[in-house]
Amino acid sequence: MPFTVEDGSIVEGANSLCSLDYANAFHSDRGNTSWTGTDAVKEASLIKATDYINQKYSFRGRLVEYDQPLVWPRACIAGVEYDTIPTRVKAAVAELALEALTGSLSPSISPQGQVKSKKVDVIEIEYFASASANTKRPAIDGLLRPYLSGSGINVPVVRV
């Protein structure tokens, strides 16, 4: 399947939420010299990043069309036009694509392996038991937070 970018109009066969031009400019602006390789390799990374977002995150609102190929565009999100892909979503895809390009989308920060205690003489290290195998990506989560369902937005309740 060819590299096909979703632009908000529910493009048939779309497999990326971010164009190669956007990702190239994004990484160039930030001096990310690891964003290298052929266009085909970068496009594959953008597809992997989009797949990750499609599978990992639960967004507010609803799909514009029931059978659209990607989780964006979305309807019924305050402040977001239903026929666009927000810049923050494209930035998250570009960030994840860099991870995919330079290795894999394996954990950036893992709850496993955190040191509980150390003993210097006769070296002894104890680790916390893993509470969860969920991957934490603070930069990505921060970019997507305004659009995530259950993202901690407080709405005042008024009794009438």
N, C-alpha and C positions, 0 to 999 in steps of 0.2 A: 504494500500500500504506500503510495507517495506521501510525503510530508505535506499535511494540509492544516492550515491554521484557522481556528475558530475566530471570527471577527465580531460575533454577537448576533449574526443573522442565521444561526444554526446551519452552518456549512456542512453539506453532505460529505461524509467520510473524514470529518475533522479529527485530528489526533494530537493537536497541540493547542494550548491556550496562549502561546507566545510565539511570535515570529522570530526567525533567525536574525533579522535586522534589529529588532528590539533587543534581543539577548546580546548581540554583538555590541551595540551601543551601551547597554547596561554595564557589561563587564569592562568595556573600554573606559567608561567614566569612572569606574572604581579601581582601575589599574590591576584588574584580575588577569595576570599574565598566564595563568593556568588555563584560561579559556582559549585553547588552541586546537588545531586539527582541521580536517576537511569539513566542508559544509555538511556533508552527509553524516559525519560523526557527531557534529554539534546538533544536527536535526534529530538524530537518534536519541541524544541526551535530553532534548526538549520533550520528545515523546515519552521517554521514561519518567521525566519529572511530572508531566501531565498525568500519566497513569497513576503515579504516586498520589497526587492530589485528588484524583478521582476516587481512589480507594481509601485513602486515609482520613479525609476530612468530611465533616457533615456541616453543610452550609444552611443558613437561614433561607427563607423564601421557598420557592418551588421551581422546578424546571419549567421553562417556557413551553416546551413540547415534551410530551411523555416519552417519546422514543429518541430524543436527541442524544448524540453520541458522547457528549461530555457533560460535566456537572455545571458548566457555565455555557450560555447565559442563564440567569435566574430572574424570576419575577417576584414581586412582593417583598423587596428589600428596600426599606426607606433610604432615599438618597442615592440609589443606584438605578440608572436607566436600564431597562430590561434588555435592550439590544446592544449592550457593550460588555466588554471584559474589563473590569477595573484594573487600573495600573498596578495596584498592590498585588493582585492575583498574577499578573504578568511578571512582576518582580519576583514573586515567590517561585514561579516556574523557572525563571532564569537562575535564581540561586540554587534550586534543587538540580537543575541541569548541570551546573558546574560540579556539584557533588557526584552526579552520575558520570560525568566526563572524567573526573580525576580518580575515580575508584568505583564506588557503588553508593546506593542509597541506604547503606548500613547505618547504624546508630551514630549520631554526632555526639550525643551525651547519653550515656547509658546508666541506669540506676544500679547496674551490676558493677562490682569491683570497687565500690567506695570503701575506703579504709575506716574501720571502726576503732582499732587501736594498734599501736606499734610498740615494740619493745626493742631497744637498741642492743643491749648485751645479750648474746645468744639469740640473735635476730628472730623476732616473732611478729608476724603481721596477721591481724584478724580483720576480715571483711564483713560488711553488713550483708545479710541475706537479701536477695533480690525481691523486692515487693512487686515489681512489675517489669515485664519485658518491653514495655512501650518505649519507643524512641522519642526523645525530646529534641526538638529543633526550635530553640527560642526565637531565632531570627525569622524563620518561616511562620511560626505560630503568631508572632507579633505582626507580621504583614497581613495575615489572614484574619486576625482576631475580629475586626469589625464585621466580618461576614459569617462568622461561625455560629452555629446554633449552640445555645447554652454557653455563650461567651461571657457570662457574668454581667450583662447589661441590666442595671437596676431600673425598674419602672415603679414609680410611686403608686401605691394603692390608696385610693380615697374612698372612704365609706360615705355614702349619701343618705 
